[in-house]
């Protein structure tokens, strides 16, 4: 019974969080690399300050999203770890 509680309340939700955060973190990372390339192209083409500011802002949005998804991924891993420790621990 104890193992079922740890599994349903910690391990499964933690794994779900890890999978979702990993998926969206990867998607945001791909968008971040795309916006970085776009910013570099604007710099090379000597775009005006307004265009550079908008591109930098978009890049920072994706940078924050990647960081936030990384935090949620870490919290999911911690939750899974606590659940697994609870399952393997003897009374």
Secondary structure, 3 states (H helix, E strand, C coil): CHHHHHHHHHHHHHHHHHHHHHHHHHHHHHHHHHHHHHHHHHHHCCCCHHHHHHHHHHHHHHHHHHHHHHHHHHHHHHHHHHHHHHHHCCC
